[in-house]
């Protein structure tokens, strides 16, 4: 029996981050599909039984339920000695970009992609607002990656695995063709995809999919 159980839904980039981290660390996990589209995570019963924060993913580690993707990545990195910072400065960089990703890139890209691709009538003004913010964050990231192979240095870390979470989905969902618009990001995504054991989101996260409207 697998040590880990991952509560997820296939479109969740945060779920993908954990699934990919476990896979790259050579760990198997039992996938627990969650009916996010049906609203189960908003029910009092689910929140009491699975996650009081009402969020996916949830990683069960033995008898412990872990929530919030960034601290779980940190825990797994420390446990398996993979994808962490090797020096004090590199560890600082990993944390710096993890916080930036959670507050900026993932926070806005997850919302934009969900509204754009998985809601039938998104508000055009809301999409335009989110797109302007994401464009700014992607410019920052693309400029940063012109100078280095990976976000925190010359090796992939959990900062990279976090930041790719919502950028690896099909371009018709994200609305971005990085090969055209952000070549440094596109090259960085290719370097991540070349890591031994890497798999794409929908390969790691099976199960019933949300209706896609784009």
C-alpha positions, 0 to 999 in steps of 0.5 A: 500500500502506498504511503501517500494518498493525494486528494486532487482533481485533474485540473489543479496545478497545485495537485500537479506540483505534489504529484510531480514532486512525489514522482520525481522523488521515486514515491508512489501515491494513491490518487483520490479524485475529488469532485471539485466541480460538483462543489464537494470542497465547499461542503461542511462535511468535506471540510470537517473530514478532509480539509478545514480550509476547503482546498485541494490538494490534500496529501495524506502521509500515514495518518496525517493530512497535510495541506498547503502546497508550499510547506508540503513541498518543503517537507518532501524536499527535506525528507528525500533530500531532493530539490532543496537549496544547498547553501544558505543563499540558495535556500533563501532564493528557494523560499523567496520564489516560493512566496512570490509564486504563491502570492503572484504567479500561481495565485493569478494564473490559477484564477485566470485559467479557471475562469477562462477555460472552465466557466461558461461565461467569464466576465471579460473585464475580470479576465482582462484585469487578471491577464494584465497582472499575469503578463507582468509576472511572466515578464519578470520570470522570463527576464529572470530565466534569461540569466540562469537555467533554473529559478534559484540557480543551476539546479531544479528546486522545489521553487521550479516545481511550484512555479511550473504548476499552472504553466504546463497545462495545454495552451488552449487552457492557459491562453499562452503560447510560451514558445512565441511570447516568452522564450526563456520560460519555454526553454525552462519548461523544456529543461524541467520536462527533461528531468528523469521521471517527469510526467505531464499534468493529465498523465499524473492526474487521471479521473473525470475532467471539468467541462472545458469551454475553450 
